[in-house]
Amino acid sequence: MLDIASQLTEWLAAGRAFAVATVVGANGSAPRGPGAAVAVDADGTVIGSVSGGCVEGAVYELCAQSLADGEPILERFGYSDSDAFAVGLTCGGVIDILVTPVGADARERSLFAQAVQAAARDEGVALARVIRGPGELVGRAVVVRAEGAYEGTLGDSDGNALPRDGGLARTVTDEARALLDTGRTGTVELSEDGSRCPGGLTVFVESSLAAPRMIVFGSIDFAAALVRAGKFLGYHVTVCDARKVFTTRARFPEADEIVVDWPHRYLARTAVDGRTVLCVLTHDSKFDVPLLELALWLPVAYIGAMGSRRTHEDRNRRLREAGVGEEELARLRSPIGLDIGGRTPEEVAVSIVAELVAVRYGRGGGPLSSVDVLVPR
């Protein structure tokens, strides 16, 4: 549900009662992964999506039922071989949907509000919910902050909290924090006593982190197209170049940050992490080599550099002379992007972001028509 946080904050602020359906499990070629959500309010207004259309009508009815009954619902949807028109996923996958009512209960409403408001502000937050287990625990939730604080109860039927320093509450918060640290969403199997051995309790942890960074080095027309593509994929995009005349807000209106500085100096002083992508489009050795000398040692997700094969070979030679080893050079995606024959700035931007997505999911970037077995999408 955190993927529709910005819309839900408005509903919560207006005091609207609603039910939210969240994908908590997906197998096979499911259309959307865990965390995808749809919400329905008392007037029948809908936001979000859990399947791209396959089961939206059935999920709508479940939301209406949950809102009326005040009880959570866990439902599985899959492909029906016997009836192609049955409610199911025609793509052949299976998804588990958790429907949770958010009504008049002040404590519950406050908990959900804290989670969605933090997500809408791009703050690190995880929402952990019990989706399978004893009836008194199903539906209970804990909100975990990136700095370690948490709110919520996983206690008895009266809502009494379990001890903060032990038991189930501590285990759930520890597991949620571990998933939040890497921005992952998924389920955790636990025992009721809080041990990490599977024992009849399933907790769904939904994580939301600030947008990952894309840093584009080089104020050229290809960079302008890449900024637009990066924003479309949800990156926080920075453009950096030492040439002030080219590095302007007018040329890059969609960028989150415009930095006029030598690329290697800026990279040395800015924060990066395991989700950051670095796109070097300057194809000028006086900029590229000092920048890549530093970049190839950093724990970032992707490093790509533009240039012809000749530029690539010359750049690698200069990097080796500067002391960069073969293991580090192997991290460099150069020439940047997938081979799709792109020529225009927009086409090249598509090839670059396509490679980013392929690297993120460990795929080769070939045509789906040549793949024998499709993995979940």
N, C-alpha and C positions, 0 to 999 in steps of 0.2 A: 504493500500500500504506500510505501514511501516514494514510489515512482510518480504518484499523483499528489504529492504533498502540498504543492502550491495551491491546487484547487481545494483540497480538503481543509486547509487553514481558513479559507473563506467560509466554508460551510460551518466549521466549528465556531468561528467568530460570530456567525449569524445565529448560532443556537439551533441549527437544523439537525434533526435526527436522521441517521442514515445507516445503511449496512454496507460493509466493504468486503468484497470477495477477492482473495489473494491466491495466486498460484503458489502452492507450498511444495509441490513435487511435480516433476516432469520426466517422462521416459519416452524413448523413440523419437520420432520426428514431430515433436510438439511445437506448435506455432510460437509460443512465448514461454520464457523460462520462469523459474521461481522468482517471486517478487512482483510480477506483473499483477495489476489490480484493476478492478472496476468498482465503482461505488454508486449506490442508488439511494436517493433520499425519499422522504415520505410522500413527496409530490410526484415521484416517478422520474425525476431528472437523473440522467446518467452521465458519468464521466469515466474515462479510462477504458481499458479492454484487457481481457484475459486470453483471448484465442484468435483475435483477428476476424471474428464473425462466426466460427464454427458452432460454438455453444453459448453465445452471448444471450440468446433468448432464455435458455434454461437457467443460466446464472442470474439473470434479471429476476426470474420467478423465485429463486432461492433467496435472493436479497430481500425481496418483498416478504417472504415467509419468515425469515430470520428477524426482520424489523418488527413484524407483527407479533411474533412469539417471544422475542427477547432472548433467544437462545442461539448459540453458535451452531453451524452446520459444516460437516466435512463430507465432501462429495467427490467421487471419481468419475471422470469422463474419458471414454476411449472409443475407438473405431468399432462399428457394428457391421460384421460381415453379412448378417442375415437381412439387414434392412438398411440400404444406403441412405434412407431419409430419416433414420433414427437419430436421436440426439447423440452426437458423438463427433470425434475428430476425423474428418475424411483424410487427413494426412497420415493416419496410421499411428499416431502417438497416443499417450495416456497422460492426463494431467489430474492432479489432486487440487481441489479448490477448498479453501477455508473461508467460510462466510461468518463475519462477526458483526453483530449489531452495535451501534454506537448511539445510545439513546440518552435517557435522563440521568443515569447513574453518574454522579458527579466525580467519583474517584476514577472510574473507568474513562470517562470523557477527558479528564485532566491528563491521564496517562497518555492517551492517544494524541492529545493536543501537543504535549511536550515532544513526542516523537516527530510528528509531521511538521511542527514549527521549526525544530532543529534542522530537519532535512531541507525544508524550504529555504533556510538561511545558509545552506551549504556547510553546516556544522556536522562533524562526525557523530553519528548516532546509530544505535542498533536497537531494534524492537524484537524481543524474544517472546514467543507465545507457545504455550503448551497446546499441541494439536491432537495428541493421542495419549491416553492414560486414564487414571481414575476420574470419575465425573466431576469431583470437586476441584480438580486441577485444570481440566480442559478449558481453554479460553483465557486462563490467567496469563498475565503479561508482565514483563520487566523492561524498562527502558534503560539502556546502558550508554553512557557518554564516552567520548573518545578519551577524556582525561581520567576515566575510571569510576566516576560517580554513577549511581543507579537509583531508580525509583520503581516502585511497584511491589507486589506481593506474590509469592508462590506458597501460600499457606493453606489453612483449613477453610471450611465453607463459610466461616465468618470473616475471612479476609485477613486473619492474623498473620503477620509476616513471620517467616522462618528466620532463625538467627542470622544476622548479617555476616558473622565470621565463620560460618560453617553450613553444612547441609546442602540441600538442593539449590537454594537461592545463590549460594556462593559458586557452586559448580556452573549453574546456568549463566551467571554473569561473567565468569571466567571464559566459558566457551563463546559467549557472545562477543566479548572483547577480542578474542583471538580472531574471529571472523571479521570483525570490524576493522582490525588492524590492516587487513589485506583487502578490504572492500568487498568481501564475499558474502553471498546469501545462500543459506542451505539449512539442512536439518541435522540435529544432533540426537543420538540415541543414548538415553540415560536410565538409571534406576531411580526409584522414588526416594531412596535415601541419599541421592546426590552422587553416587559412585558413577564412574564413566563406563561401566559395563552395561551393555544394552539390557534393560530390565522392564520393559513395558511402558516407557515414557518417551515420547517424541517431542522435541522442541524445535520450532521453526524460528530461525534467526534471520532477520532482514536487516541488511546494512546499508547505510548511506554515507558516503564521504563527499568532501568537496570535489568539484570537477577536477579530473586529471589535467596536468599541464601539457601544452604543446608550445615549444619555443621554436619559432621560425627565424633563422638567421639569414639575412639577405633581403634588402628592400627592392625586389624586382617584381615584374608583373606576375610571374608564377607564384610568388609569395602571396599576393593579394587573393588569388584564386584559392590557394591552400588555406588561408585564414578563413575564408567562407566555408570551405569544406570541413575544417576542424571545428568550427563553431557548430555546424550541423550535427557533428558526431558527439557534441557535448563537452569538448575540451575548453579549458581556460587558455586562451591563445595570447602569446606574447610575440611581438616582432622586434628583433634587435638588429641594428646595423650601425656602423661607425659614421656613415655618411648622412649628416643631418638633413641635407637638402632633399634626400629621397625618403627619409624615415619620418613621415608626417601622418597625422590623424586623417588628413584629407585623402591620402592614398590607401589607408587601411582603416576605414571607419568601423569595421566589424571587430577589430582586435580589442582584447581586453586591456592590453598594455602596449605602449610604444616606448622603446628604449633606444636612446642614441648613445652607443658606447662600443668599444671594440668587443667583438663577440666573446673572446676568451676571458676578458676581464669581467664581463657581465656574468658569464656562466660560473666563474669562480666565486661570485658573491651572492648568487641567487639560490633559492632552495629547490632541490629536485628530489624525487623519490622513485620507487619502483614502478610507478605508473606514468612517469614523465616521458615524453617523446621529443627528440631533438631532430629537427629537419634543417640541414645545412644547404642552403640554396645559393650561396655566394659564388661558388666555383672559382675562387681566387685564392691562390696558395697563401698569400700573406694574411688572409683571414682564416682560411680553412685549417691550415696545419697547426697553428697555436691552439685553435679551438678544439680540434679533434684530439690533439695530444692530451688535453684535459678530459674531454668528453668520454673517450674510450675507457677511462678508468672509473667512471661514475656508475653507480648502481641504478641505471635508468632502463626503461622498457625497450626503447628503440632509438637507434642512431642511424640516420640516413643522410647521404650527401649527393648532391646533384653534380652532373658532369658527364662528358663523353667517356668512352673507354680510355682514350688517351689521357684525359684529365685524371681519371681514376688511377691509372697506372703511375702517372707522375706524382699524384698525391700520396699514394702508398709508398713510393720510393722515398719521398721526403719524410714521411712519418717513420719509416724504418730508420732513416738516418738520424732522426730525432730521438730514437731509442724505444719506439713503440714496438712491442713484440707481436708475433703472429697470432697468439691467442686473443689479444686485444683487437687486432685488425680484423679478425674473423667476425667480430661483433658489428662491423660497419656494413650497412646496406648501401652499396654503391655499384653502379648508378642507382639512385633512389627510385623506388616504385616498382610496380609489376609491369611486365611487358605486354601492354594492351595496344600498343601502336599510337599512343596519345601524342598529339602535336601542340594543340592549343594550351594555354595556361589552365583552362578548366579541365581538359582531358588529362593533363599531367597531374593535376591535383587529385583527380579521381584515382589515378594509378597509385599515387602515394598513400592516400587514405585506405585504399583497398589492401595495400601491403601492411599497413598498420593493423587492420582488422585481422588479416591472415596470421600475422605474427602473434597477436594477442591470443588467438585461439589455437595456435600451433598447426595451422593448415598451410598447404602448399600454394594455394591461390590458383589452382587449375579450374577448368569448367566443371560444374556439377554433373553435367551429362556424362562425364567420363568416370565418375565415382561409382563403384559397385554398391557400396553400403553407405547410406547417409547417416551422419551422426546427428544427435538432437540439435535443433536450431532454435 
